[in-house]
């Protein structure tokens, strides 16, 4: 419904335009995005199946890897089908409530993934720095509490973003979102009212989740490196460090892409909009795409079981 000044009061439908400035080639951009999505889903599903059916992998490191894989599947699935609908079939409309739901799921899964990465770093810290107590500390009960905790933390911290949008923002200057998915600031910037509180809380939620996690992950790996370099035998140092390489690669690709996208979106006003949107899309698609590849290549147990599955299809029947 339009108001007298042209603003829209609580729109029922919003329009996602995809990648502004690249509308004519979006159909081609969708092809590599679709390939990345399929590899992410197949690769992470394969890891989940391997961990589920192999009793030898029912250990904290692999259980956290399973949590990461499930989160990656959910994260990419909550945005890519709609994105491909925009790119290929011009299905640009989305209900206002559906847009808010996508936003909440998107940022919640980002928070969950960050929490799982922190749990993986702490797991490696205890395994290397205090190996005798590792099995005692990381019990099945603690793993359950961590899984529930990181999920509730993300969902609860992101929920006020929805409340602030629904309760504070009533008038919108346009219903067109210059993005390929419903992101918090992309929605907030449509409003004509004062959005400072929405911005402040968004930054607060991002720092409380991603910022705090990256601080503790960094501290964990500082302690790990100190402990590794203090090991007397060279082979022991190499083995301990090698167990962390895959984790380090996953941490770097997730957080570097996250912060690069975050800072270019907020401070790169001179950068063309399509660059911002492409970076945001890659930030959500690259980690789920690369994570199973990284763990498949760098983790011997996962790699061996993958080879066994393809060489012996009856392997999972036992």
C-alpha positions as CSV (number, residue, x, y, z in Angstrom):
1,X,0.0,0.0,0.0
2,X,1.4,3.4,-1.1
3,X,1.4,6.4,1.2
4,X,1.1,10.0,0.1
5,X,4.8,10.5,-0.2
6,X,5.4,7.4,-2.3
7,X,6.6,5.2,0.5
8,X,5.2,1.7,1.0
9,X,3.6,0.8,4.3
10,X,4.6,-2.7,5.4
11,X,5.0,-4.3,2.0
12,X,3.7,-7.8,1.5
13,X,6.0,-8.6,-1.3
14,X,9.7,-7.7,-2.0
15,X,11.7,-8.0,-5.2
16,X,15.2,-9.4,-5.4
17,X,17.0,-8.2,-8.5
18,X,20.0,-10.5,-8.3
19,X,23.3,-8.9,-9.1
20,X,22.8,-5.2,-10.0
21,X,24.6,-4.3,-13.1
22,X,25.1,-7.9,-14.3
23,X,21.4,-8.8,-14.9
24,X,22.2,-9.7,-18.6
25,X,24.8,-12.3,-17.6
26,X,23.2,-13.7,-14.5
27,X,22.1,-16.8,-16.3
28,X,25.7,-17.7,-16.9
29,X,26.8,-16.7,-13.4
30,X,24.3,-19.2,-12.1
31,X,26.0,-22.1,-13.8
32,X,29.3,-22.1,-11.6
33,X,27.1,-21.3,-8.6
34,X,25.0,-24.3,-9.3
35,X,28.1,-26.5,-9.7
36,X,29.5,-25.3,-6.5
37,X,26.2,-26.0,-4.7
38,X,26.0,-29.5,-6.0
39,X,29.6,-30.3,-5.0
40,X,28.9,-28.8,-1.6
41,X,25.8,-30.9,-1.0
42,X,27.2,-34.1,-2.4
43,X,30.6,-33.7,-0.7
44,X,29.2,-32.8,2.7
45,X,26.5,-35.5,2.5
46,X,29.2,-38.1,1.7
47,X,31.2,-37.0,4.8
48,X,28.1,-37.2,7.0
49,X,27.4,-40.8,5.7
50,X,31.0,-41.9,6.3
51,X,31.0,-40.5,9.8
52,X,27.6,-42.0,10.6
53,X,28.4,-45.5,9.5
54,X,32.1,-45.8,10.6
55,X,32.3,-46.4,14.3
56,X,36.0,-45.6,14.3
57,X,35.1,-42.0,13.4
58,X,32.7,-41.5,16.3
59,X,35.2,-39.2,17.9
60,X,34.9,-35.5,18.8
61,X,36.9,-34.2,15.8
62,X,34.8,-36.1,13.3
63,X,31.5,-35.3,15.1
64,X,32.3,-31.6,14.9
65,X,33.1,-32.2,11.2
66,X,29.7,-33.7,10.8
67,X,28.1,-30.7,12.4
68,X,30.1,-28.5,10.1
69,X,28.9,-30.5,7.0
70,X,25.3,-30.4,8.1
71,X,25.5,-26.6,8.6
72,X,27.2,-26.1,5.3
73,X,24.4,-27.9,3.5
74,X,21.7,-25.9,5.3
75,X,23.5,-22.6,4.8
76,X,23.9,-23.0,1.0
77,X,20.4,-24.5,0.6
78,X,18.7,-21.5,2.3
79,X,19.9,-19.1,-0.4
80,X,20.9,-20.9,-3.6
81,X,17.6,-22.4,-4.9
82,X,16.0,-18.9,-4.7
83,X,19.1,-17.3,-6.2
84,X,19.0,-19.7,-9.2
85,X,15.3,-19.0,-9.6
86,X,16.2,-15.3,-9.9
87,X,19.1,-15.9,-12.3
88,X,17.4,-18.5,-14.6
89,X,13.7,-18.1,-14.3
90,X,13.2,-14.4,-13.2
91,X,11.4,-15.5,-10.1
92,X,12.3,-12.3,-8.3
93,X,9.4,-11.9,-5.9
94,X,9.5,-13.1,-2.3
95,X,7.0,-12.4,0.5
96,X,8.1,-10.0,3.2
97,X,7.8,-12.8,5.9
98,X,9.7,-15.2,3.6
99,X,12.4,-12.7,3.2
100,X,12.7,-12.2,6.9
101,X,12.8,-16.0,7.4
102,X,15.6,-16.4,4.9
103,X,17.5,-13.6,6.6
104,X,17.1,-15.3,10.0
105,X,18.1,-18.7,8.7
106,X,21.0,-17.3,6.8
107,X,22.6,-15.4,9.6
108,X,21.7,-18.1,12.1
109,X,23.6,-20.8,10.1
110,X,26.5,-18.4,9.7
111,X,26.6,-18.1,13.5
112,X,26.3,-21.9,14.0
113,X,29.2,-22.5,11.6
114,X,31.3,-20.0,13.5
115,X,30.5,-21.7,16.7
116,X,31.3,-25.2,15.3
117,X,34.7,-23.8,14.1
118,X,35.4,-22.5,17.6
119,X,34.5,-25.9,19.1
120,X,36.8,-27.6,16.6
121,X,39.7,-25.3,17.6
122,X,39.1,-26.0,21.3
123,X,39.0,-29.7,20.5
124,X,42.4,-29.5,18.8
125,X,43.8,-27.4,21.6
126,X,42.9,-30.0,24.3
127,X,44.0,-32.9,22.1
128,X,47.4,-31.4,21.6
129,X,48.0,-29.4,24.8
130,X,46.3,-31.8,27.2
131,X,45.9,-35.2,25.4
132,X,45.4,-37.3,28.5
133,X,42.3,-35.4,29.5
134,X,40.8,-35.1,26.0
135,X,38.5,-38.1,26.2
136,X,37.3,-37.0,29.6
137,X,36.7,-33.4,28.7
138,X,35.0,-33.9,25.3
139,X,32.4,-36.5,26.5
140,X,29.3,-37.3,24.5
141,X,27.3,-35.1,26.9
142,X,29.5,-32.1,26.3
143,X,29.3,-32.6,22.5
144,X,25.5,-32.6,22.7
145,X,25.6,-29.4,24.9
146,X,28.0,-27.7,22.4
147,X,25.7,-28.6,19.4
148,X,22.6,-27.3,21.2
149,X,24.5,-24.3,22.6
150,X,25.9,-23.0,19.3
151,X,22.5,-23.4,17.6
152,X,20.6,-21.6,20.3
153,X,23.2,-18.8,20.6
154,X,23.0,-18.0,16.9
155,X,19.2,-18.3,16.7
156,X,18.6,-16.2,19.8
157,X,21.1,-13.4,18.9
158,X,19.7,-13.1,15.3
159,X,16.0,-13.1,16.4
160,X,16.0,-9.5,17.6
161,X,17.0,-8.4,14.1
162,X,13.6,-9.7,12.9
163,X,11.8,-8.0,15.8
164,X,13.5,-4.7,15.2
165,X,12.6,-4.8,11.5
166,X,9.0,-5.8,12.1
167,X,8.3,-3.4,15.0
168,X,10.4,-0.3,14.1
169,X,10.4,-0.2,10.3
170,X,7.0,0.5,8.9
171,X,7.6,2.7,5.9
172,X,9.8,1.6,2.9
173,X,11.0,3.9,0.1
174,X,11.1,0.9,-2.2
175,X,10.3,-2.8,-2.3
176,X,13.3,-3.6,-4.6
177,X,16.3,-5.3,-2.9
178,X,19.5,-4.8,-4.8
179,X,20.8,-8.2,-3.8
180,X,20.4,-11.9,-4.7
181,X,19.2,-12.9,-1.2
182,X,17.6,-11.3,1.9
183,X,20.5,-10.0,4.0
184,X,20.0,-7.9,7.1
185,X,21.4,-4.6,5.9
186,X,19.9,-5.0,2.4
187,X,16.4,-5.1,4.0
188,X,17.1,-2.4,6.6
189,X,18.3,0.1,4.0
190,X,15.0,0.0,2.3
191,X,13.3,1.8,5.2
192,X,12.6,5.5,5.4
193,X,12.8,5.6,9.3
194,X,15.8,5.9,11.5
195,X,17.8,2.7,11.1
196,X,20.6,3.4,13.5
197,X,19.3,1.0,16.2
198,X,19.0,-1.8,13.6
199,X,22.5,-1.1,12.4
200,X,24.0,-1.0,15.9
201,X,22.3,-4.3,16.9
202,X,23.4,-5.9,13.7
203,X,27.0,-5.0,14.4
204,X,26.6,-6.1,18.0
205,X,25.3,-9.5,17.0
206,X,28.1,-9.9,14.4
207,X,30.8,-9.1,16.9
208,X,29.3,-11.2,19.7
209,X,29.2,-14.2,17.5
210,X,31.9,-13.9,14.8
211,X,34.2,-11.5,16.6
212,X,34.3,-13.4,19.9
213,X,34.7,-16.7,18.1
214,X,37.7,-15.5,16.0
215,X,39.4,-14.1,19.1
216,X,39.1,-17.5,21.0
217,X,40.1,-19.5,17.9
218,X,43.2,-17.3,17.5
219,X,44.1,-17.7,21.1
220,X,43.6,-21.5,20.8
221,X,45.9,-21.8,17.9
222,X,48.6,-19.6,19.5
223,X,48.6,-22.0,22.4
224,X,48.6,-25.0,20.0
225,X,51.6,-23.6,18.0
226,X,53.5,-23.0,21.2
227,X,52.9,-26.5,22.4
228,X,53.8,-28.1,19.0
229,X,57.1,-26.3,18.8
230,X,58.0,-27.4,22.3
231,X,57.7,-31.1,21.4
232,X,61.1,-32.7,21.5
233,X,60.8,-34.9,18.4
234,X,60.5,-33.5,14.9
235,X,58.2,-36.3,13.7
236,X,55.8,-35.6,16.7
237,X,55.8,-31.9,15.8
238,X,55.0,-32.6,12.2
239,X,52.2,-35.0,13.1
240,X,50.6,-32.6,15.5
241,X,50.8,-29.7,13.1
242,X,49.5,-31.8,10.2
243,X,46.3,-32.7,12.1
244,X,45.6,-28.9,12.3
245,X,46.3,-28.0,8.7
246,X,42.8,-28.8,7.4
247,X,41.2,-26.9,10.3
248,X,43.4,-23.9,9.7
249,X,42.4,-23.8,6.0
250,X,38.7,-24.0,6.8
251,X,39.0,-21.2,9.5
252,X,40.9,-18.9,7.1
253,X,38.6,-19.3,4.2
254,X,35.5,-18.7,6.3
255,X,36.7,-15.7,8.3
256,X,38.8,-14.0,5.7
257,X,35.9,-14.1,3.2
258,X,33.5,-13.0,5.9
259,X,35.5,-10.0,7.0
260,X,36.5,-9.0,3.4
261,X,32.9,-9.1,2.4
262,X,31.8,-7.2,5.6
263,X,34.4,-4.3,5.2
264,X,33.9,-3.9,1.4
265,X,30.1,-3.8,1.9
266,X,30.3,-1.1,4.6
267,X,33.4,0.9,3.7
268,X,33.9,0.3,0.0
269,X,31.5,2.9,-1.3
270,X,33.7,3.4,-4.4
271,X,33.5,-0.3,-5.3
272,X,30.7,-1.1,-7.9
273,X,27.6,-2.8,-6.3
274,X,28.0,-6.0,-8.3
275,X,31.4,-6.5,-6.7
276,X,29.8,-6.3,-3.2
277,X,27.1,-8.8,-4.2
278,X,29.4,-11.3,-5.9
279,X,31.7,-11.2,-2.8
280,X,28.7,-11.8,-0.5
281,X,27.6,-14.7,-2.7
282,X,31.0,-16.3,-2.8
283,X,31.3,-15.9,1.0
284,X,28.3,-18.1,1.4
285,X,29.1,-20.6,-1.3
286,X,32.8,-21.1,-1.2
287,X,33.2,-22.5,2.3
288,X,30.5,-25.2,1.9
289,X,32.1,-26.0,-1.5
290,X,35.7,-26.2,-0.3
291,X,35.2,-27.7,3.2
292,X,34.6,-31.3,2.1
293,X,37.4,-31.0,-0.5
294,X,39.9,-29.8,2.1
295,X,38.9,-32.5,4.6
296,X,38.8,-35.1,1.9
297,X,42.3,-34.3,0.8
298,X,44.0,-33.5,4.2
299,X,42.3,-36.0,6.5
300,X,43.6,-39.5,5.9
301,X,40.7,-41.3,7.6
302,X,38.1,-39.4,5.5
303,X,40.1,-39.9,2.3
304,X,40.6,-43.6,2.9
305,X,36.9,-44.2,3.6
306,X,35.9,-42.2,0.5
307,X,38.2,-44.4,-1.7
308,X,36.8,-47.5,0.0
309,X,33.2,-46.5,-0.7
310,X,33.9,-45.9,-4.4
311,X,36.0,-49.1,-4.8
312,X,33.6,-51.2,-2.7
313,X,30.0,-50.1,-2.9
314,X,29.0,-52.7,-0.3
315,X,31.2,-51.2,2.3
316,X,28.4,-49.3,4.0
317,X,26.3,-52.5,4.4
318,X,28.4,-53.8,7.2
